[in-house]
């Protein structure tokens, strides 16, 4: 086995496109010698020039010393033939996502590399076990999945195939750290960790849209303002491109044998079929100009001419969060006189179910989501058949107090509860199937997708028992197996254990 700590370790990079260039750059910045190879005529030289140009720009910006850049320039070699990769102790493949192309490449690499050299694939979707199947020594094949743009994204997934030697994984963790990345060890599985774990964020947003509960703008605003996500799911899909996220969603869904937790919606497919890929085409969930700036962004705020309510009757009087919220916006609490709006804080339940269970007048009930950050935005919902009067009066009271109201159709779990509970539940399921450790799941989702908290951290913040209750309530209301609680979450909720408690 190679010594991953060796000062003279040579890294080979095959494929000098955007990903390959990024891998070359971080390897050089980590102080490693790099040999770059590309089967395309002139491809390696072009990749080298692009990397060196980026290093020169870092010098111009003052973020890289000129002497250090000169050392990196000297440490980078262009291979004219695949045989020139022979000195490499680790070779990272970053070629086209075609399994036969990669298998053929691995065969050629085995013919020139030392017996203890590691072959790592940067694939984002192909099973490592399938790539290694034709190798003479499959134990030295693993995944080393970087994220684009590599120099900015700190995460790298180290993927252990069925035949991968554990020592190879240990070595790649060290190499990943030498590259300046944060490695997480992942079991070979469809979508690996980040691409699988990210399905809950986008597909639950799509499910909320599909049900007519809320618009993309409403979902995005709630997730930004109340959930502290950098962008909402529809903004994210438009940024990455529907031509990317729809096929990935289908690959992960199909390879997990159509697990409903990973299901997308017809609207997602419709945008893909129409070529409305988001910013790159000028239209996706939103419209964009030729510079990628959103055109006429729709508002998520509920507006009406109603006079602000001054008092309400509280149907959940023991909910301290609701009482504090009402006091903060100047809404007095009084008995039910048959006229004032009725408000209730609900968790995983919809307004219809609450009214039926408690015999509350559905025409005056305004359900309020008290979870998350409600300092800037609050989500309100009403049952079918409710007139606008109560909703509009309560919304106007919040608006008068400087809190933007978002009014949605009836939904178990509103927006934020559904979204966060589904993210947490899928994270728990990834822990249940041993995809990665709970800590690595959280790290990967924060670094790979910029989540404010990891999925299991979200469950911990919401309360494990509370998170389980929300998912269970949505499952009970919908009877959709998409919302079945993960056994990992269920067991820890039932036993009163922290969600990170190992199995």
N, C-alpha and C positions, 0 to 999 in steps of 0.2 A: 504494500500500500504506500502511496506517495506520502510525503510529509507535508501537510497543508500549511505548516508554519515556516517551511524552508524559505530562506531569504532569496534564493535563486529560482523559486517556483516560476515556471513558464505557463501562461494561460493561452490556449488557442481559441480563436473565435472564428467560426465558420458562418458566413453570411454577413455581409457588410451593409445591409440596409439600415433603416432607422433604428431598429432594435439592436442590431449588431454593433452599430456605431456607439450607441449608449453604453453597451456592455464593455466595449473597448475602452471608452472614456473612464468609466468608474474603476475598471481594473488598473489602468494607468495611474489614476489618482490615488489608488490604494498602494502604489509602489511596486506593482507587479510588472514583469516583462510580458509582452503580448505579441503573439504571431497571428496576423489576420489573413484569412483566406476566403476567396469568393470564386465560385465556378464561372461567373460571368467575366468575360474579357474586360479587364480594367476595373472591375467592381471593387476589388480590395484596395487598389490605389485610390479610387474615388472615396471610399470609406475612410481611408487613412487621412486624406486631405481634409475631409469634412470634420473629423475629430480634431485634427491639429488646428483647424481654423477656429473651432469652438474654444479650444484651450487658449489660443491667442486672444480671443475676445475676453476671456476671464482675466488674462493678464492686463488688458487695457482697462478693465473695470476695477482692477486692484484687488480682485478676490483670489488671485493666484500669482505666486512669485515667478518672475521670469526665469530664474534658475531652475525652479521646480518644473516649469513647462518644458525647458530645454532637456531636462532629465527624462521626462515622459516621451518627448520626441525621439530620444535615443533608444528608449525601451520598446518602441513599437516597430515591428518588422512586418513587411508584406511578403506573404508566401506566394511564390509563382506556381507551386504545385502542392497538392495535398500532402506529399511526402515531406514537405518542409515543416509540417506540424509535428514531426517525430519527437522533438525535445519537450513537447508540452506534457505537463503532468495532469492538467485538466483541460479538456476541450469543451467549449460551450457552443452548441449548434443553434443558430438562429435563422434557419432557412425557411422557405415557403411551407405552409401548413398542409403538407401532403405526406401521408404516412409512407407511401412507397418511396418517395424522394428521400425521406429521412432514413428509412431502413437501408437503402442503397448507400447513403452517406456513412452510416454507422459501420457497414461492412468495410468500406474503404478505410475508415479511421482505424478499425481494429487491425488492418494489415500494416499500418505504419507506426502505431503508437506502442509504447512500452506496455508490457503485460499488466503493470499496476496503475496505468494511467486511467483517469476517470473520464467517461463520456457523459455529458449533461445536456439535456434538451431544454430549450427555452419555450417549448410548446405551451400554448394556453388551453388546448382542448383535447389533444390526442393522448390516449392512455400510455403511460410509460411502459407498462407491461407489454403492450402491443409493439411499441418501438423496439423493445429489447428482445423480442421473441426470436428474431433471426440471428442474434449475436452469438458468437462463440463463447463469450464471457458476459452473460447478462447481469451478473452481480455487480459489475462496475458501471452500469447504466442507471441514471437517475434523472430527475427533473430539476432544473434551476430556472424557475419562472420569474422573470423580471417584469416590471410594469412600465408603461410608456407615459411620459418621457423618463427614461432610466435615470439620468443624472438627478432628477428632481424627486422621483418616487423612491422612498427609503426601503420599501419592502422587497423581499425576495422569498418565494416559496421554494422550499427544498422538498421535492416529492420522492417518496420511497415507493418504487415499483415492487411487485410481488417477489421478484428475485433479487432486488437490490441488497447488497451487503450493508449491514448497519454501519460498518466502518466507513463506507463511502458517504453515507448521510452525515456522519460526524465530521468527516473531512470537508464536505461542502458547506456545512454550517460555519466552519472556520473560514473557508474561502469567501463565503458571502459576507462575513464580517470584515474581512480584509478589503473587500470591494466597497466598504462603507455602507453596506445595506444592513437591515435588520432581518435575519432569517427566521422563518417559521417552518417547522417540519410538518408535512402534510401527507396523508395516505393517498395513494393513487386512486382517484375517484373522478367521475365526470365533473368538469369545471374546476377541479381541485378545491381550493378553499374560498378565495375571494369571488370568483365567477359564480360559484354555487351560492355562497352566502348572500351575495348582492341581489339575488332574485326576489327576496321578500320585499325590498324597498320599492322596486319598480313594479312588480306584478300586483302588489296590494294597492298601490296607487291606481293602476289600471283597473283593478277590480272595483274600486270605489267610483271611478269614472263610469265604468260599464253599467253599474247598478243605478246610475243617475243620481247618486248621492251628492256629488260635488263636481265642479269643473276642475280641469288641470290647474288653473290659476289659484283656485281655493286650496287645493291639496298642497301645492307648492308653498303658498303663503303660510299655511298652518305649520308645515314641517320646518320652514325657516324660522318663523317668529316664535312658535311655541316649542318646537323640538330642537332648535339650534343646529339643524343640519345646514351645511353650507349652501345647498340648493335642494329644491324639491325633486321628486322622481321624474316629473315631466321635463323640467329643465335639463336634468342629467341625461335623459334619453335623447333629447334634441342635441345636446353637446357631443355625446359619444357617437351619435348617429343611429337611426332606426335600422340602417343596413348592417349595423354591428350588433346592437343589443337584441333585436328580434331573433336572428339566427342563433345567437348564443343561448337565448332563453329556450328556444326549441330544442337545441342540442342537449342542454342540461335536463330539460323536462323529459325528453324521449329516452335519454340514457339512464335516468332514474325511473324508467318504466312507468312514465306518466303519473308520477306522484302529484296529486292535486295541489300540494303545497307550492309546487313550482310552476303551476299553470299560468299562462298569459291569457290575453283576451282577443276577441275578433278585431277590435279597433287597432290593436298593435299590428296584427297581420294586414289590416286594410291600409295602414300608412305605408307599410313595407311594400305591398303590391302596387301602390300608387306612386312609389318613388319619392314620397315625402319623408326624407330622411332626417330632417331637422335643419340645423344651421347651414350645413353644406349644400342644401338644395333650396334654401330660402323658405321652406315650410315643413313643419312637422306637427307637433302639438301646438306650436305658436308659429307666427310669421316673422321673417327676418329680412333685413336689407342686405345688400351685397357685401357689407362689412361684418355681417353676422350679428348686428344689433337688432333686438326684438322690435317689431313694428306694432304700434298701437297695443301695448301690453294690456290685457284685460284686468279689471280690478277684482280683487277677492273680497272687497268690503261690501257689506249690505247697506244700501242707502234707501231711505224713504222720507216722506214728509211728515211722518208720525211725530206727535209730541212725545218727548221722553217720559217714560214711566217714572214715578216718584216713589212708588211702593209696590211690593210684591208679596204674595203668600208663598212660603217655602214648604214644599212637600217632602223634603228630606232635611228636617230641622236639626238632626244630629251631625250633619256634615259641616265641620268647622271651616274647611277650605271654602265652601260655598258662602257661608255666613261672612267670612272675612272679605271675600271678593265683593259681595253686595255692599258691605260697609265702605269698602275702598272706593266704590263708584257712586256712593250716595243714594243707594236704593234702600228705603226703609222696609222692615219686615213687619207685616201685620196679619191678622187673621183673615180667613177667606170670607169675603163679603159677596162673593158671586160676581165681582166685577174686575178685581185686580188680576194681573197675570199671575199664574202659578209657575214657580220655577223649581227645578230639581237637578241635583248632581247625579249623573248616572255613570256606571262603570260596566262596560261590556253589554249593557242592555240598551234596547232602543226605546223611544218614547211610547210606541204602541204597546210593547210588552209591559212597560211600567204602568201605563194607564189601566191596562186590563188587570194587572196584578193588584193595584192599590185602589181601583175604582176612582181614579182622578179624572177630572173633566179634560178630555183631549183637545177641546177647542181652545183652551186657555193655557195649556201646559207649554212651557219653554224649557227644554232640557239644556243644561249648560255643562260643558267639559271643563272641569277644574284642574285637570292634570297638565303637566308641563308648565311653561312660562306663560302666564296670562297677563303680564304687565303691558304688552303691546297689542295682543290680539286674543279674542275669545271666540269659541265656536258654539253656535246655538243651533238647535234642531227642534222640529215639531213633528207631530204625528200626522198621518193622512187625515184630511178633513178639517184640520185646524185652520181657522181664518188667519189673516195676516196681522190682525190688530195687536194681539199679545206679543207676538214675535217682534213686530216693528217697534213697539213701545219699549221693549227691553233692549233691543238693538240700539235704539236712539239714546237710551240712557248710558250705555257703554260708550257710544261714540262721543257723547257730550263730555264724558270723563277722560277722553283721549285714548280709549282702548278700541281698536278697530274690530267691529263685529263681522264674523263670517257665518252666514246662515246657510245651513245645508238641509237636505232631505233626511228623512228618518234612517238611521243606521245604527246597528249594534256596535258600540265602541266609537261613535263619532268618526273622526279622521285620525287624530293623533294616537288615541288608544289602540285602534286597529293596527295602524302602521307599526308603532313601537312594539306592541305585543307580538305581531307576526315576525318582526325582525328578531326579537328575543327568542321566540319559539323555534325559529329555524336555526338560530345559533345553538340552542339547547339540543336540537336534533343532530347537528353536526358533532357536538360533543358526545351524544349518545352512540353514534355509529363509529366513533373513534377517528373522525377525519383529522382532528388535531386536538391538542390539549385545550381546555377552556381558556387559559391565558393566551395561547397563541391564536385562538379564534378571535378574541377581542383585539389583540395587537394587529392582526391581519386586516380586520375590517376598518380599524381606525387609520392605519397607514395606507392601505390599498384603496379605500373608498372615502376617506376623510370623514368618517362618522364621528360625531362628538363623543360617543361612548361606544364600546364594543357591545355586541348583542347580549352577552351574559351580564355585562355591566348595566345595560338598560334594565334587564330583569331585576337586578339587585337594587337599582335606584327606584324602580316602580314598586318594589316589594315582590319577593318570589311568590308568595301566596296570592297577592293582588294580581300579578301578571297571569298566573294560572287561572284565577277566577275570571279575568277578562276574556282570555282565549276560550275557556270552557263555556262562558256565556254566549260568545259569538257562535261557537260550534252548536250549542243547544238551539239558538235562534235560527240558524241557517240550515242545520243538518248537513252541512257541506264538509266532507272529510278534509278539505283544505285547512280547516281550523281545528283539527284534532290536536290536543295538547301533546307535546313531546313527552315521552316517559321520563326523560331526564328532568324536565320541569315539574311534572306531576309528582314524582317521588320526593323531590326536594321540598316542594310546597307542602306535601302531606306530612313530612317529617320535621318541618320547620328548620331545614338546613340551608346554609348559603348555597347559591346556585353554582358556585365554583367547586363545591365539594366533589372530589373525584369519585368515580363509580366503583 
